[in-house]
Amino acid sequence: MTPIRRGRAARGFTLIELMIVVAMVGVLVVAGWSYLRPDPRPIDAADQLSTMVSEASRRAVSGGAVRANVASALGVTARTRITIEGGSPVILSLERLEEDPSPTSTDASWIELRRVALSKRVLVAGYSETPTVSATAGPTTTLGAGATKSIYCEANGRCTGIMVYFSASRGNRRARMVLLPLGGTPVTFTSW
């Protein structure tokens, strides 16, 4: 009987081959992480606000008019509102005015229906209360940390006209949401 010779193939992997496999796995992990990591953009925040305004408009129409005695007591005829809270992260909240069911009561309170925290990488640069679809130089009023701005929607579906400006905390990406006061769908742009 002759002994069986074991050739090079039977010895296993070399150190160089193992290092190449580890390097390939590392490249795949880094590529996967960079593609799967959320990269919020200002236009995403503008789209979120636009969607929330459209929902507030629909809910205002379905909720009907605020009773006259409640409206005069509160000084508000709006059925819904969107509140933008400045800071990091920026908070968007949709609220509905809930009246006391008693017809003689003037009590009402804002009930939060939805709350969204934007990414810390997207900031509200400010707003302008004179909306225009054409390009602008930027916000006329800033919205700092702790400050709030509300967009009110009436029972006829019309909401307060406003332009809200968003920017990335890093880089130069910008976006804006335009809401014309005569009603209609909010429009978003990838520039100011």
Secondary structure, DSSP 8 states (H G I E B T S, - for coil): -------GGGG---HHHHHHHHHHHHHHHHHHHHHHS----HHHHHHHHHHHHHHHHHHHHHH----HHHHHHHT---SEEEEEE-SSS-EEEEEEEEE-SSTT---EEEEEEEEEE--TTEEEEEEESS--SS--S--SB---TT-EEEEEE-TTS-B--EEEEEEESSSS-EEEEEE-TT-S--EEES--
